[in-house]
Amino acid sequence: MPTHTLTPITPKRRYRKGKNKILPSRVAILVVCLLAILALVWFAVSQIMGLFSEKKHKYTKGSAPWTIGLDAGHGGSDPGAQGIVSEVDMTEQTVQKLMEILQKDERFHVVLCREFGETVEKPSMRAIEGNKQGADLLLSIHGNSDTTGEGYGFECYPLPPGRELSEESLEFATYLAQSFEEMGARLRGTEGIRYAYYEGENEDVKVIREGSDQQVYDSQTFGFLEYAEVPAVLAEQCFITNQQDVDLFGQGEGIERAAKAYYHAICAFFEVEPLE
């Protein structure tokens, strides 16, 4: 009987349609989705950080011509304090004279936060107007007063510590105090610089803190400063109830002296030499 060699039969491999192809495809899709999500998260974070960085460092002094926003305190139906002179008369005359000086200097352009004689309901609206007109620096001019007639001196209020642009505002305030002192002013507080806060349950109690107090407080400050988008200072030019102060900075030649002091401080802030 013939011998036959049997050839082993290899079992046929069962093919499950799509199983080996679908699983890798799902993994690939999952990986792509994860990468896409990571890319979106990275983009969002970078955008947020970019906006934060831009906001924190958006202010630069730039180059001439610089736009100076001037605010004559009070005005219209609000005459401000009354003394040897009216506060609003002094502030408007000072702004007028300072504007004339700045307009002679081609490195500066002047915008007004309110028109002379105009009534503006809120000080914040004046800062907003200065912002709209492209101010690079904001200055609000006021006059001080007391009932005794003994109060005297110059003081100014920059944006408080911890606020955006507080350091730049303090720099300008420092130049203001130095300039007025050189013109003969007696400085109040810490070298003429103070901070104002509205505290209490209804934020109706004004608290004055010295310039040496660099602690950060959550309380609101003057509305003009709160709404400024550039370095800003509110200046109390002199006591309109003190004859010596008025003679120095409150009327006549004193107005011209004050305007020149402001001009010199503005030039110092922008690191240029004054023309006069």
URGIVEN-V138543 format. One record per backbone hydrogen bond with DSSP energy under -1.0 kcal/mol. NH is the residue of the N-H (numbers start at 0). CO is the residue of the C=O. Records with the same first field share a line. If there is no record, write none. Layout:
# URGIVEN-V138543
NH->CO, CO
This chain:
# URGIVEN-V138543
18->15
21->17
22->18
24->20
25->21
26->22
27->23
28->24
29->25
30->26
31->27
32->28
33->29
34->30
35->31
36->32
37->33
38->34
39->35
40->36
41->37
42->38
43->39
44->40
45->41
46->42
47->43
48->44
49->45
50->46
51->47
52->48
53->49
54->50
55->51
56->52
65->106
67->108
68->136
69->110
70->138
72->140
74->77
77->74
82->84
83->239
86->80
87->78
89->85
90->86
91->87
92->88
93->89
94->90
95->91
96->92
97->93
98->94
99->95
100->96
101->97
102->98
104->101
107->104
108->65
110->67
112->69
117->114
124->121
125->122
126->122
127->123
128->124
129->125
130->126
131->127
132->128
133->130
134->129
135->66
136->66
137->230
138->68
139->232
140->70
141->234
143->237
153->185
154->235
155->191
156->233
162->159
165->162
168->164
169->165
170->166
171->167
172->168
173->169
174->170
175->171
176->172
177->173
178->174
179->175
180->176
181->177
182->178
183->180
184->179
187->153
190->188
191->187
192->189
193->155
194->208
196->206
197->219
198->204
202->199
204->198
206->196
208->194
210->192
212->209
213->211
225->221
226->222
227->224
232->137
233->156
234->139
235->154
236->141
239->143
241->238
245->241
246->242
247->243
248->244
249->245
250->245
253->250
255->251
256->252
257->253
258->254
259->255
260->256
261->257
262->258
263->259
264->260
265->261
266->262
267->263
268->264
269->265
271->266
